[in-house]
Amino acid sequence: MTVRHAGTVEDAYGSGRMAVLGRSERIAIIAILTAHCLLAVLYGLVVPLGEAPDEVDHYAYVRYLLTERRLPEGPTVTQGKHPPLYYILAATAAAWAEPGFEFVRANPDFSLTAQDSSPNLLIHTSLEGFPFRDGPLVMHLARVLSAFLSTIGVWATYRTARLAVPTQHSFAIGVAGVVAFVPGVVFVNGSVNNDNLAAPLAALALLGSARVVREGISVRRGITLGTLLGLALLAKVGTLAVWPAAALALAAAIARSPRHGCASPGGGETTAFWKRLVMLWLGWSGLSFGLALAVASPWLARNWRLYGDPLGWALVRSTVDLREVPLGWRDLTGLLRGWFTTFWGRFGGAVHIYLPTPLYGVLGAITLLSALGLVLGLLRLREEARRARWRERQSTAVILAMLSLTLVATALSVVRYSLIGLGTDQARLLFPALSPIGVLFFLGLAQWMPIRRWKALAGGLAVGGLVFGVVALFFLRSIYAPPAPADEGIVRRIGRDSTVAFGERLTLVGHDLKEPAATAGEMLRFTLYWRAEVVIEEDLRAEVWVEAPDGGLVASWKRSPLGGRFSTDRWPVGAVYADTYSLLLPGWLSPGVYTLEVGVREFPSESWLQPSSGEDAPQHPFAQIRVRD
């Protein structure tokens, strides 16, 4: 059975018939899809492993599936609260690799508050080097899978845009250009994260809904829509925000079918008419939504058995940072600010790496212009409805309403989640609405110019977006690049200090203590200069002690030299590196002369390297400081 629209429905920008895909449009969309996939893969290669939001936790889920061959139970695997489809796909893609975890090493020098903190959450050793193997290989394969999945999402967004405005080729190309190259989005697309499956499946479900609106409902389309909704739910619970849009699409298709016409009858037939519409809607909804629940039923039933509810909210609460104070207006503005900056570009495992501030101002102005354009479009649509042109634009209006409903529902679902949990100010939580964001953003900008200039706007957004994405990629490459060796002039100046070799591998060639006197409670700053004497195969760690006059330990700090930015097993032989410390002296220190000592050990073992200076202990005293009254 197939229910189709009667006659030819005029679209908002011309005939309702889908324009034939021309050669230029085909080349353009293939180029956009290819460029997006390559850019996401490059982000996955440039950004060190684990330096994307929750990436280590997502990898731990994949690793658990590979090692245990079953789904995790309880809070032992943090991301085990999520549906398993993405992790099953990632584990399948890397089924032949050994999912080790020894390469994941926390960086003690990472801080969100300290100035000049290391940008990396983890210390990245030669274990992550090419050719990839074991755990790093699993993560890179999962990152490539994410890039491929996100490319499907860009394609689905493009097709949805074509159905929304079928006669304007440039509209869909512009929308694809918007979602394909935004740095904040591509950064996530090149990482291990289940949002990279939730977004394309939500986009495909919206595409299926748009086809129902534009082409009519049939059993095949109803089954396809239900299957996509069910698979999306198995990717992430947030995709439930797409379900109201699907319900609206089914209602619109039924109300506009030739069997009932576009207008309700008058008189006594009104009640029977609406009853038939409701019964038809319930029937088609039962097919699509019932199938969706059937597809997701194994996971829903498992949650009910283990946690007492189909979505496992008890487990969610046990694995997130719970909110301790009510959600206020300041929190809501913080959410909006966080969604905006992380969408356009905020990077790092704690999304702590910002683009230059003026750039956010420019992007904010463009976003505001798009939002005002949408308001202008709504006013125009209202005026045209008064002129009895509403039927000409029904399909486009319903599809745009469907996309807007998805965006609103997604935002509200994240706000609701914010009532119990923290860390919800990341745009990736809005990825189920990534397709609507692209369509509405381009549509808003397009309202400020005549249709004949849409092609130029689409080309500008696509090319400009690609340039933006590439520039941000080089920006990230510079952030995570190893520090440069110390200047030769500095090395010659500190060369007057006695050198001490640790285990004949790492040599302390000197130090720089500019302030030999300090006050208790102050920050003590000094620099150690290290040189690799041989090719170091180990991840060596340094530990600095502040020893009291009576020999007691009053302060210490363990770290990977250079603040964890460049592990010793990657150092070139003979290069000298400056290792700068900021060590807080306890406020209770008594006046006197204190000794600074340093030792070197292997990681993860506690095997200390003996200094060549002849001390019995592994600590080598290299300077003294005077604590003033």
C-alpha positions, 0 to 999 in steps of 0.5 A: 500500500502506498499513499502519495500526494495528490497532484503537483505540490508547489514548493517554497522555491518552485516546483515540488519535483526534485531537480535532476542531479547535474554533473556540477552538483555531483562533482561538488557533493563528491568533493565535499564528502571526500574532503570531509572524510580526509579532513576527519582522518587527518584530525585523527592523525594530528590529535594525539590519542586520548586528547578528545573528550572522554576518548579514553573512556570510549576506548575502554568500552571497545577494549572491554568488548574485545577482551571480555566478548560481552557487554559491561555491567555496572559502572566499571566501564564509565561509558557502559551506560551508553547503548552498544552499537558504536562500540560493537562496530569499532570492536569489529573493525579492530577485532584482529588487534590487541587492545592494550592499555599500557600506552594510556599514561596520565600527565600530572602537569595537566591543569585547567587552572594553572598558567602555561599548563601542558595542553595534553591530558596524557603523556604520549610515548613511542608506544603510539608511534607509527607503525601503529600496534596494539591499543593505539592501532585499535584507537586509530581504526576506531577513529577512521571508522568515526570519520567514515560514519560522519561522512555518511551523516554529511551525505544524509544532511545533503539529501535532506536539504535537497528534499527541503528545497528540491529545485535549488541545487546550491541550497543542499551543497551549501548545507553540506559545506556547513556541516562538513568542515566546522572544526569543532565538529570534525575534531569530534568526527576524528575521535573515538566517540559514539556521537559519531554514529548517533549523528549520522543515524539521526540524520538518516532517520530525518532523511527518511522522515523528509522522504515520507513528507515529500514522496508519501508514506508506504510500507517500505518507507515506514519500515525503513524509518522504523529501522533507522530510529531503532538503530539510532537508539542503539547508538545513543539515547539522545536520538529519541529527540528525532522521534517527534519529527518522525511522528510529525512527518507521518501525520503530515503525509497522512493528512495530505494523502489523496484519500483525505485531501488537504482540507477537512470536510465540513458538517457532520463528517468532521468527526469521522474525518479526524477519527480516520486520520488519527487511526491511520496515524496510529497504524503507521506510527505503530509500524515505524515506532513499533519496529524501532522499539523491536530493533532496540528491544534487546538493549532495553530489556537488558537495562530493565533486567539489570537496572530496573528501567529500560534506559538504565538511568540508575547506571547513568547517575552512578557514572556522571558528575551529579549536579549539587545545586539547582540549574540557574540562569547562569548555568543556562547561559553557560550551556549556550556559550559552551555549545557555541564555542565547542561547535565552532572549535574548542579542542582537547580532552577537556575542551580547554584549547580555544581558538583566538578570541576575536574569531569567536566574535566573527563567528558569533556575528555570522550566527546571529545574522543567520538567526535573524534571517530565520526570523525574517523567513518566518515573517515572509512565510506568514505573509505568503500564507495570508495570500493563500499560497500555503498549499504551494509550500506545505512540503518545505514548511513541514520538513523545516518544521520537522527539523526545527522540532528536532533541534528544539527537542535535542536542546531541551533533552540536554537541558533536562540532562543538565538538571542531574549532571555536569559537563553538558556544555559540549556541542557534541551532545547536540549532534542528533540535530546536526542535520537541522543545524546545517539546514537552518544555518544556511537557510537563515543566511540565504534569507538576506540575498536573492536566490540567484546568489545562493550558489555563490553563498554555498560555494563560499561557505564550502570553500571557506569552511574547508579553509577554516577546518584546515587552518584549525588543523594546523593550529592543533598541530602546533599546540601538540608539537614537541617543544624546541630544543634549548637555545645554544646560547642558554646551553653555553651559559648554564654549561658552567654548572657541573653535569650529572648523568643518570644511568648513562642515559639522561644527563642534567647539564645545568639548571637556572634558579633565578631567585635563590631566596623565597618566602614560605607559601610562594611559588618556586620557579627554576629550570633543569636542562636535560640531554639524551646521551643515547637513544632512550627506549624508556619513558623516564620520569624526573622527581624534584625534592625540597629538603629541609635543613634537618634532612626532612622532605617538605615538597616534591613533584613527579613529572615527565620532563618538559611537562609531559609534552615530549616523552624521553623515548622520543628525544633525539640524541644530543639535544638539550631541553629546558624543563621548567618547574613551578613548585609551591613552597608550603606556607609553614616552612621555617626560615633557613637554607633548603636543598633542591634535589632531583632523581630520575626513574623509569616508568611505570617501574620504580627503578631509579637511575643512579647519578654519576656524581657518586651519591649513595641515594638516587637523589642528586642535590643541584641547588640551594634556596634560602627561605626568608622570614 
